[in-house]
């Protein structure tokens, strides 16, 4: 039986877009390093994964923190605090 991040990844794989899968993992398990997220989604190619990260960042749905030991920290931005929410 799978537990934790692997179980979440297995549950959402195949039925949702890469973007949805990344957001679900971040919302459920909190901020993760970029390399860790890539490893959690082994069925997603690296190019597709990085394009999804770029797209989510530009849409204001995730935040990329400065590199820590050579790896970026990725955090989900709550919908109510989106960078593009009108004030």
C-alpha positions as CSV (number, residue, x, y, z in Angstrom):
1,X,0.0,0.0,0.0
2,X,1.4,3.4,-1.0
3,X,1.5,6.2,1.6
4,X,2.0,10.0,1.5
5,X,3.2,11.7,-1.6
6,X,3.4,8.5,-3.7
7,X,-0.2,7.6,-2.9
8,X,-1.4,11.1,-3.8
9,X,0.5,11.0,-7.1
10,X,-0.9,7.6,-7.9
11,X,-4.4,8.7,-7.1
12,X,-4.4,11.7,-9.3
13,X,-2.3,10.4,-12.2
14,X,-3.9,9.9,-15.6
15,X,-7.2,11.7,-14.8
16,X,-6.0,15.3,-14.5
17,X,-3.7,17.7,-16.3
18,X,-0.1,18.0,-15.2
19,X,-0.9,21.4,-13.8
20,X,-3.8,20.0,-11.7
21,X,-1.6,17.2,-10.4
22,X,1.2,19.6,-9.4
23,X,-1.3,21.9,-7.6
24,X,-3.0,19.0,-5.8
25,X,0.4,17.7,-4.5
26,X,1.4,21.2,-3.3
27,X,-2.0,21.9,-1.7
28,X,-2.1,18.6,0.1
29,X,1.6,18.3,1.1
30,X,2.9,21.8,1.2
31,X,5.9,23.3,-0.5
32,X,8.4,21.0,-2.2
33,X,11.7,21.3,-3.9
34,X,11.5,21.3,-7.7
35,X,13.5,18.1,-8.1
36,X,11.3,16.3,-5.5
37,X,8.2,17.2,-7.4
38,X,9.7,16.0,-10.6
39,X,10.5,12.6,-9.0
40,X,7.0,12.3,-7.6
41,X,5.6,12.5,-11.1
42,X,7.7,9.9,-12.9
43,X,5.2,9.5,-15.8
44,X,5.6,13.1,-16.7
45,X,8.5,14.0,-19.0
46,X,10.9,16.6,-17.7
47,X,10.1,19.1,-20.5
48,X,6.4,18.8,-19.9
49,X,7.0,19.2,-16.1
50,X,9.1,22.3,-16.5
51,X,6.6,23.9,-18.9
52,X,3.8,23.2,-16.4
53,X,5.9,24.8,-13.6
54,X,6.5,27.9,-15.9
55,X,2.8,28.1,-16.8
56,X,1.6,27.9,-13.2
57,X,4.2,30.5,-12.1
58,X,3.1,32.9,-14.8
59,X,-0.6,32.4,-13.9
60,X,0.2,33.2,-10.3
61,X,-0.8,29.8,-9.0
62,X,2.6,28.8,-7.6
63,X,5.6,30.7,-6.2
64,X,9.2,29.7,-6.9
65,X,11.5,30.4,-4.0
66,X,15.2,31.2,-4.4
67,X,17.5,28.2,-4.9
68,X,18.4,26.4,-1.7
69,X,21.3,24.0,-2.1
70,X,20.8,24.3,-5.9
71,X,17.1,23.5,-5.9
72,X,14.1,25.9,-6.1
73,X,11.3,25.6,-3.5
74,X,7.8,25.5,-5.1
75,X,4.8,26.6,-3.1
76,X,1.1,26.8,-4.1
77,X,-0.5,30.2,-3.8
78,X,-4.1,30.0,-2.3
79,X,-6.7,31.0,-4.9
80,X,-7.8,33.9,-2.5
81,X,-4.2,35.2,-2.6
82,X,-3.4,34.8,-6.3
83,X,-1.0,37.4,-7.6
84,X,-3.6,38.4,-10.2
85,X,-6.6,38.7,-7.9
86,X,-8.2,42.1,-8.2
87,X,-8.3,44.3,-5.1
